[in-house]
Amino acid sequence: MTATIRRVSRPRGTLTDAQIRLLTRTAEKSEKAQAEYRAAVVRVLTEGGSFSEVSAATGLSTNTLQRWKREAS
C-alpha cells in the first residue's frame, strides 16, 4: 500500500508563513552543514592529507580542494 499526499488547494504564489519559516530554517541548516563539511575537509588537508587522497575520499575535485584550502588561509 502506498501513501498519498493530499494537496491543499490555494492560489499559486502564496506560501504560508509556516512554509516560509520551514524553508528558511532548512536553508540555514544546509548552509551550516556545508560550512562544517568544508571546514572538516580543509582541516584534513592542513593536517597533511594530500589533495588526491581527500579527493578520492570525498569525490570532490582536486581543484575544488585547492581552492577551499586557499580561501581558508
TAQUIPE-V262907 format. One record per pair of residues at least 24 apart in sequence whose ideal C-beta (glycine too) atoms are under 6 Angstrom apart, sorted by sequence separation. I is the first residue (numbers start at 1). J is the second residue. D is the distance in Angstrom with one decimal. If there is no record, write none. Layout:
i = (I;I)
j = (J;J)
d = (D;D)
//
This chain:
i = (45;42;42;38;42)
j = (69;68;69;68;72)
d = (5.0;5.6;5.6;5.8;4.5)
//
